[in-house]
Amino acid sequence: MPVRRNKFVLVSVFMVGCAILAAVGAWWNWSLSSRFGRVAIPVGDGLTVYAVRESWGLSSEQLSLTRNPDGCTPADSANDYIFRNPSDNSVLYKATDHGLTLYDYPFNRIMSEPDHSWPFKVTVSRSKDPFYDEVRSDPAKYGATLTKIPLNETCWKNIFRRSNSLR
């Protein structure tokens, strides 16, 4: 009978160990997968655009402007304006009754434009006068808005998603 008891203990220890490894693996994947944040930006005619921040790993970030209201979806280069590895987590824009103006550096461009146009007018300002840093330092003077995008979305669906740390 001692053999039977030892076998039961071994199987029990093995099962508990597997459960702990599975829990640690799920936690590890979730901690390495993307974290998201979203801010709604009202545009004329009752339309809304979403500024989405995706962060993964230690130093990889991406901001995007999208029409997709799901704050847990990665940016789509065919439909979204994407800021790859921006220097901070803010978006500089001006919303008007006629559309949206997005600001970017004239020389060292960090924003890529989508393949498909949006159903309203979007202008990308890469002007040297006023220069991006001037607008950023005093957005109200130019009718612009500087919005910080926090990591405020809880994306439980991402717990089992493949980690984006290998991008």
C-alpha positions, 0 to 999 in steps of 0.5 A: 500500500505505501507504493499506491500512496506515493503514486497518488502524492506524485500525481497530485504534486505533478498536477499542482505543478502543471497548474502553477506553470500554466498560471505563470505562463498566462500571467507572463504572456499577459504582462508582455502583450500589449497594453492599451489606452484610448481617448475619444476626440469629437470631430464636426458633424457628431463624428468621433475619432479615437487616439489609441496608445499601444505599449509593449515591452520596455520601450516600444510604443505606438500611437494611432488615430482611428475610427475604430471604437475598440480601444484594444485593437492594434493599429491598422496601417490601411485605415489609421494614422500611426505614430511609430515609437513617438517620443511621448504619449501625446497627440497634437491635433486641431478638430474643426467643423470641417475635419481634423488637422494632425501635426507632425514634424516637417523633417523627421516624420513620425506619422504614417498616413493610411492607405484609405482616406477617411470619410471627412477631411484630414489634413496633416500639417508638416509646416515650418511656419509655425513649426511643430514645437511652436504649436506644441508649446502653446497649442491654444494660440494655434487652436490646437489641442495636445492630448496625453493618451493614458494606458487606461483600457483593460483588455482581458481578451489579450491575456491569451493573445500572442505576445507582441514583444517580438515585433 
